Structures are given as structure tokens and as C-alpha cells.
């Protein structure tokens, strides 16, 4: 299997297909922790300083004000503030 081409985008090296994933993530604006419909947390709105004023997200390449790509380690749960992929909230739309 051939390795996918890498490009530079927003000053980061990434797979050539990744910018499309960033664009698609902007269309997924809502989530449902604990069954509550909420807006997803945008990069730079987290309580921790992940460097949004200085650089794109180190994990997914989102820039300040954009939504993270689903699965990004930096994305926070809008209900509890924990890491989205590992918080204690109930995610009815996600299979275990």
C-alpha cells in the first residue's frame, strides 16, 4: 500500500487528506454529552492554554475559533470540561 502524500498546511506537515477533515469538522457544531444538545468547544475556548494565539492545534491542525477534528486529544467536553475522548459523561451517540 502506498503511503499517502504529506503536505504543509498552516505551517504543519500533515496527510494531504487532512485539510478536508478540518473543513468537515466545521460542519459538526453540536454534540450530546449526557443527552444534552450543546455546541462543541472551539479551539482557543478551552480553559487550558493550548497555544491557540500562537499556532494551530498540535493534534488536529484547527486554528483558533475552529472546531477540532473528531478524535482530537485537545477537544474538551462542553458539559464537564474533561478530555472529550475520555470524560465520564454519557455519550448516547457513541458505541463503547
Secondary structure, 3 states (H helix, E strand, C coil): CCCCCEEEECCEEEECCHHHHHHHHCCCCEECECCCCEECCECCCCCCCCCCCCCCCCCCCCCCCCECCCCCCCCECCCCCCECCCCCCCECCCCC
